[in-house]
Amino acid sequence: MVKEKGKVFLLLLIGAFIGSNLRYGESLIFKTSNGFPLGTLIANLSGALLLPFLIHYLQDRYNLSSQVVLTLSTGLLGSYTTFSTFTADTYRLYENGQWQSLLIYLTFTLVGGFLLALLGNYWAAGQAFNDYIRSKRK
């Protein structure tokens, strides 16, 4: 039991290492001159799209173990998308009086994240349907 939990912890650590480095790289690539947190926005929105696809399609399609799903969802995507960075960026925009950027950031993150999560679910369902149709043709 302890050995199994140690393995899960190590897998989470590896996933978190990869996810946090991806997010950091993205923040460097999408750095803006006006301080708008574009890198965080892109990370959070892409994570909102990918998480439901991972959970609702890839897990079933490839029969992924719970350890792999945990590594990819909690480890990789959990560290790639960050609520703490979102709140820090939101506060920084508020504190600097960047009201237009604050409104855009909040709207895109909250509404866009929700819509992309829905899209991720539809994407997963569409892929599952296509797989089903392909299996019937064989």
Protein Blocks (a to p, Z undefined) as FASTA:
>chain_A
ZZmmmmmmmmmmmmmmmmmmmmmmmmmmmpcfkopafklmmmmmmmmmmmmmmmmmmmmm
nopafklmmmmmmmmmmmmpcfklmmmmmmmmmmnopaklmmmmmmmmmmmmmmmmmmmm
mmmmmmmmmmmmmmmmZZ
